[in-house]
Amino acid sequence: MVNSGSLTRDGYERRMVRAGRAAVDAGLAGLIVTPGPDLVWLCGYQPTAVTERLTALVIEPGRAGRLLVPVLERPDAERAAGAGALEVVGWTDGADPYAELGKWLAPRGRYGVSDGMWALHLLGLQRSAPAGGYAALTEALPMLRAVKDAYEVERLAAAGAAADATYQDILGVPFAGRRECDIAADLARLLTEHGHSQVDFTVVGSGPHGANPHHEAGERVIQDGDMVVLDFGGLKDGYGSDTTRTVHVGQPSAEERTVHEIVREAQQAAFEAVRPGVACQEIDRVARRVIKAAGYGEYFIHRTGHGIGVTTHEPPYLVEGEHLPLVPGMCFSIEPGIYLPGRFGVRIEDIVVCTETGGRRLNVTGRELAVVG
């Protein structure tokens, strides 16, 4: 499957050159990338089916990338948008692809490898190049995809706008008397209608289920008086959306309004703290400080945010201990929450881009507590 969007050959070549330079800066001899988001991002290629047959892109500084593919898949690989900047090499069944790949590598080189590389392939590499070393890409090059260019921000903004349109539409459907899975199906349908090619998640946590941040929508019938957490997203034109709003079926109680307002204030404070040079952990601290001051600190049980791009979860992570500074072009969620076991939960989430002067929200729907029927 070719996944190119409208990025040109030259655009993919620039990404591969950038990756090679980043590898040098990280003390690596190069990168070995197998099917998954890194391969799509670097050269626009994703095999139609990922099998035990090895597909691997090798990037080393100072030379064109080389893509090793099963010979029967070579025609597809050569149609990828970035293939013109690559040397595409096929291997046939019965041959040893690891021996071929090993010939390409520096004998004692340390290479960054895809996080999702199959153990089968990594062990094969270790047999063919036993003097080499390997490191997971997220650990070795956490910033490889973290800073987005204008092309990527535009696509993330479009995905965010589609998610916003989905939220506006879902406010008009009936909630009371319907199952969580029915609302989840509505969300999936609306995301698709608004241009998503892939729906990754539709969390619908009603009443006590809302206290589970990753509750899987089930058979529970939503009732009048329920708080309902809606967290949904997927991919549009290859880039992710991820937004959360919390709604209430009928008029909320004073306590429910108060808890929602605390979360809204925490989310706003964290957003206002975004600017270049601020450590990722500081955004988490700002949100947590608001919730703790209100007496709900023990009920904020997850990090404040995660990066987003060609996947919905990627670096940077807004969490205590992450000292990485924000850089213009970083895109990430800001999603504090309060989860009261057995009762209800509240979460508010926007995707935000760090700019030269602060933050820019890619989700702009209202963050007030919406009342649904």
Salt bridges, closest charged atoms under 4 A:
ASP10 OD1 - ARG9 NH1 3.03
GLU13 OE1 - ARG9 NH1 3.00
ASP38 OD1 - ARG145 NH1 2.29
GLU60 OE1 - ARG66 NH2 2.92
ASP76 OD1 - ARG79 NH2 2.22
GLU78 OE2 - ARG74 NE 2.84
ASP93 OD2 - ARG53 NH2 2.81
GLU100 OE1 - LYS103 NZ 3.86
GLU152 OE2 - ARG15 NH2 3.65
GLU154 OE1 - ARG155 NH1 3.77
ASP169 OD2 - HIS194 NE2 2.73
GLU180 OE2 - HIS209 ND1 2.94
GLU180 OE1 - HIS215 NE2 2.77
ASP182 OD1 - ARG179 NH2 2.91
ASP186 OD2 - ARG178 NH1 2.87
ASP186 OD1 - ARG189 NH2 3.54
GLU193 OE2 - ARG189 NH1 3.23
GLU219 OE1 - ARG179 NH1 2.79
ASP226 OD2 - ARG220 NH1 2.73
ASP231 OD2 - ARG347 NH2 2.95
ASP237 OD2 - LYS236 NZ 3.35
ASP242 OD2 - HIS306 NE2 3.04
GLU255 OE1 - ARG343 NH2 2.49
GLU256 OE1 - HIS248 NE2 2.75
GLU261 OE2 - ARG264 NH2 2.76
GLU282 OE1 - ARG285 NH1 3.96
GLU282 OE2 - ARG289 NH2 3.71
ASP284 OD1 - ARG288 NH2 2.80
GLU314 OE1 - ARG145 NH2 2.70
GLU314 OE2 - LYS148 NZ 2.63
GLU320 OE2 - ARG285 NH2 2.73
GLU335 OE2 - HIS306 NE2 3.13
GLU335 OE1 - ARG347 NE 3.81
GLU349 OE2 - HIS306 NE2 3.88
ASP350 OD1 - ARG245 NH2 2.68
ASP350 OD2 - ARG361 NH1 2.55
ASP350 OD2 - ARG367 NH1 3.17
